[in-house]
Amino acid sequence: ANAWNGVIKGGCADPTAGKCDVNTGAPGDVVFIGDSITRGDAQSPTRFPFVASTGAKRSGVNLGITGNTAAQCRTNFEANGLGKGYSTLVLLCSVNSINNGLTDAQTWTDLQAIADEARLSGMKVILVKTTPWATYASWSAGKQTFTDNLWTTMQAYCSTNSATTTCISTDSIGTGSPLQLAAGNNRGDGLHPNAAGGA
């Protein structure tokens, strides 16, 4: 798997109140924006899945907030990630939007805005594919179509902006068609990867 190989120094300790430890970062750090999958296990920002090694280890700040949609991730990024001196944005924030009834195009509107803002500020951007979720209780074939379409759009964006943007697939922790979390990578609900899935 593609493990984040640095040190997570801070995060959103109180996501209900929207309080993020934004002062724990340092210039050049990586900032992670997303939902509960980004946030990680045990309500502690100790890891981030699916991020390819960038060479020398760099520290990062995990600002994932459980339940966030793409629109909420945009608000979080603009308040806590943009203009803070971070060198790289890692963005995984799509499944809640699609699960709540938005289309891939509607979801992409906010994700693209985040990516554009990050790039214009001089940051590198890593867009992470929606994790496999075909066995989650509220999954549907229609939502999977939106999920697949979103990945196609993300890849096109990464191709167009290849100097500053990279797309990372999460397919390696999935199985079957449509893609679902493999048993050894599933925390138990079909949506959230366990520690093995994030390693």
C-alpha positions as CSV (number, residue, x, y, z in Angstrom):
1,A,0.0,0.0,0.0
2,N,1.0,3.6,-0.3
3,A,1.7,4.7,3.3
4,W,2.2,8.2,4.5
5,N,5.7,8.0,5.9
6,G,6.0,11.2,7.9
7,V,4.9,12.4,11.3
8,I,1.4,13.7,12.0
9,K,1.7,16.7,14.3
10,G,-1.8,18.0,14.8
11,G,-5.4,17.8,13.7
12,C,-9.0,18.6,14.4
13,A,-9.3,17.4,18.0
14,D,-12.9,18.8,18.3
15,P,-14.5,18.5,14.9
16,T,-18.0,19.0,16.3
17,A,-17.0,22.5,17.3
18,G,-14.9,22.9,14.2
19,K,-11.7,23.5,16.2
20,C,-8.5,22.5,14.4
21,D,-5.0,22.7,15.8
22,V,-3.8,24.9,12.9
23,N,-0.8,26.2,14.8
24,T,0.9,22.8,15.0
25,G,2.2,22.9,11.4
26,A,5.3,24.5,10.1
27,P,6.2,25.9,6.7
28,G,6.7,23.1,4.2
29,D,4.4,20.7,6.0
30,V,1.7,18.7,4.3
31,V,-1.9,19.4,5.1
32,F,-4.5,16.7,4.9
33,I,-8.1,17.7,4.2
34,G,-11.0,15.2,4.3
35,D,-13.6,13.4,6.2
36,S,-13.5,10.5,8.7
37,I,-11.4,8.4,6.4
38,T,-8.8,11.1,6.4
39,R,-9.2,11.6,10.1
40,G,-8.3,8.0,10.9
41,D,-9.0,5.7,13.8
42,A,-9.6,6.3,17.4
43,Q,-10.4,10.0,17.0
44,S,-6.7,10.6,16.8
45,P,-4.9,12.0,13.8
46,T,-2.0,9.5,13.8
47,R,-2.1,8.3,10.2
48,F,-3.3,9.0,6.7
49,P,-3.9,6.3,4.2
50,F,-3.0,6.0,0.5
51,V,-0.4,8.7,0.3
52,A,2.6,7.7,-1.8
53,S,6.0,8.4,-0.3
54,T,7.4,11.7,-1.3
55,G,11.0,10.8,-0.7
56,A,12.4,12.4,2.5
57,K,10.0,12.2,5.4
58,R,7.9,15.3,6.0
59,S,5.6,16.1,8.8
60,G,1.9,16.9,8.3
61,V,-1.2,18.2,9.9
62,N,-4.3,16.1,9.6
63,L,-7.4,18.3,9.4
64,G,-9.9,15.6,8.5
65,I,-13.3,16.1,10.1
66,T,-15.8,13.2,10.4
67,G,-18.9,13.6,8.2
68,N,-17.5,16.4,6.0
69,T,-18.9,16.8,2.5
70,A,-16.8,18.3,-0.3
71,A,-18.4,21.7,0.4
72,Q,-17.5,21.5,4.1
73,C,-14.0,20.4,3.2
74,R,-13.7,23.5,1.1
75,T,-14.7,25.6,4.1
76,N,-12.2,23.8,6.3
77,F,-9.4,24.2,3.8
78,E,-10.0,27.9,3.2
79,A,-10.2,28.5,7.0
80,N,-7.4,26.2,8.2
81,G,-5.2,25.1,5.3
82,L,-5.0,27.9,2.8
83,G,-2.3,30.6,3.3
84,K,-0.7,28.8,6.3
85,G,2.6,28.0,4.6
86,Y,1.9,24.3,3.8
87,S,3.7,23.0,0.8
88,T,1.3,20.2,-0.2
89,L,-2.4,19.5,0.1
90,V,-3.7,15.9,0.2
91,L,-7.4,15.8,-0.5
92,L,-9.8,12.9,0.1
93,C,-13.3,14.2,0.5
94,S,-16.0,12.9,-1.7
95,V,-18.0,9.9,-0.4
96,N,-20.2,11.9,2.0
97,S,-21.3,14.2,-0.8
98,I,-22.2,11.4,-3.1
99,N,-23.8,9.4,-0.3
100,N,-25.9,12.4,0.6
101,G,-27.3,12.6,-2.9
102,L,-25.0,14.9,-4.9
103,T,-23.8,14.0,-8.3
104,D,-20.1,13.7,-9.3
105,A,-20.4,17.1,-11.1
106,Q,-21.7,18.8,-8.0
107,T,-19.1,17.1,-5.8
108,W,-16.3,18.1,-8.2
109,T,-17.3,21.7,-8.1
110,D,-16.0,22.0,-4.6
111,L,-13.1,19.7,-4.9
112,Q,-11.9,21.6,-8.0
113,A,-12.2,24.9,-6.2
114,I,-10.1,23.5,-3.3
115,A,-7.4,22.2,-5.8
116,D,-7.4,25.4,-7.8
117,E,-7.0,27.6,-4.7
118,A,-4.2,25.4,-3.4
119,R,-2.4,25.5,-6.7
120,L,-2.8,29.2,-7.1
121,S,-1.2,29.6,-3.7
122,G,1.8,27.6,-4.7
123,M,1.0,24.3,-3.1
124,K,1.3,20.9,-4.7
125,V,-1.9,18.9,-4.7
126,I,-2.6,15.2,-4.3
127,L,-6.1,14.1,-5.1
128,V,-7.1,10.8,-3.6
129,K,-9.7,8.5,-5.2
130,T,-12.8,7.7,-3.2
131,T,-12.1,4.6,-1.2
132,P,-14.0,1.4,-2.2
133,W,-17.4,1.4,-0.5
134,A,-19.7,-1.0,-2.4
135,T,-20.7,-3.0,0.7
136,Y,-21.6,0.1,2.7
137,A,-25.2,0.1,3.8
138,S,-26.4,3.1,1.8
139,W,-24.3,2.4,-1.3
140,S,-26.2,2.1,-4.6
141,A,-25.3,1.4,-8.2
142,G,-26.2,5.0,-9.1
143,K,-23.9,6.3,-6.4
144,Q,-21.1,4.0,-7.7
145,T,-21.6,5.5,-11.2
146,F,-21.1,9.0,-9.7
147,T,-18.0,7.7,-7.8
148,D,-16.5,6.3,-11.0
149,N,-17.3,9.4,-13.0
150,L,-15.7,11.6,-10.3
151,W,-12.4,9.6,-10.6
152,T,-12.4,10.0,-14.3
153,T,-12.8,13.8,-13.9
154,M,-10.1,13.9,-11.2
155,Q,-7.7,12.0,-13.5
156,A,-8.3,14.4,-16.3
157,Y,-7.6,17.3,-14.0
158,C,-4.4,15.7,-12.8
159,S,-3.3,15.2,-16.5
160,T,-4.0,18.8,-17.4
161,N,-2.2,20.1,-14.3
162,S,0.5,17.4,-14.1
163,A,3.2,19.9,-13.0
164,T,1.4,20.6,-9.7
165,T,-1.2,17.8,-9.2
166,T,-1.0,14.1,-8.7
167,C,-3.9,11.5,-8.5
168,I,-3.6,8.6,-6.1
169,S,-5.8,5.5,-6.5
170,T,-7.1,3.5,-3.6
171,D,-8.0,0.4,-5.6
172,S,-5.2,-1.6,-4.0
173,I,-7.3,-2.0,-0.8
174,G,-10.4,-3.1,-2.7
175,T,-11.7,-6.2,-4.4
176,G,-14.5,-7.3,-6.7
177,S,-16.6,-5.3,-9.1
178,P,-18.0,-2.9,-8.2
179,L,-15.0,-2.3,-5.9
180,Q,-15.5,-2.9,-2.2
181,L,-13.1,-2.9,0.7
182,A,-11.2,-6.2,0.9
183,A,-12.0,-8.1,4.1
184,G,-8.5,-7.6,5.5
185,N,-8.8,-3.8,5.0
186,N,-12.3,-3.3,6.2
187,R,-13.0,-1.8,9.7
188,G,-16.4,-3.5,9.5
189,D,-18.8,-1.1,8.0
190,G,-17.7,-1.4,4.4
191,L,-16.7,2.3,4.2
192,H,-13.8,2.9,6.6
193,P,-10.5,1.2,6.1
194,N,-8.9,-0.4,9.1
195,A,-5.2,0.0,10.1
196,A,-4.1,-2.5,7.5
197,G,-6.1,-0.7,4.8
198,G,-4.4,2.5,5.7
199,A,-0.8,1.1,5.9
